[in-house]
């Protein structure tokens, strides 16, 4: 069995961006907490990208409730998606939402990254309950193997971002941490692959 370069490069890119994920995903803690949440994000999103079908299979493995119709609308991305999937599940009594989408870059991204203007973007997000003090940032930093490349305030949310570019692929991992405990936090990853 051979793997084409176009398929292998994005996989290597995500693996490079989150080098420690292999060990974390193999041993997702059974106990509730940040290590389990980030471990699930690694398994459901980071290990699967840019394979949208892989995300779908992982959600099926977890027997998550797929969202359709009106239930899917709140998770529509700002840019029109070629394909959008979402699932709801509960873990240790807390509600999580997993989303996955494939789309073309929006106009703002095209201006910022013209080399990837015609790329295909595959994205995966895990919406999780938040807490104060924030336990997820430290765990995600440990999993990524380094601190965020940038951090900024976006309304009532602090955004932490990791970026990596390799060959024909560009990947981002974002953590949207709400300022207010109890609000929904978002762990998000996306890979742009040149066509």
LINJOQUI-V132580 format. One line per field, one symbol per residue. phi: phi as a letter, one per 30 degrees, with the letter a starting at -180 (. if undefined). burial: # if it has 24 or more other C-alpha atoms within 12 Angstrom, else .. A space follows every 10 residues. Layout:
phi=???
burial=???
//
This chain:
phi=.ccdeddded dddddddbed deddddbded ddkddddddd edddcddcdc dddddddddd ddhdddcbhd ddedcdddde cdbbbabcac bhiccbbcbb bbacddddde ddbddcdcdc ccbbbbcbdc bbdddddddd ddddiaddda bacbicbccc bcbabbhcbb bbbbbccddc djddcbcbbb bccdd
burial=........## ########## ##.##..#.. ..######## ########## ##..##.##. ...#...... ....###... ..#######. .....##### #####..... .....##.## ########## ...####.## #.##...#.. ........## ######.### ########.. ...####### ####.
//
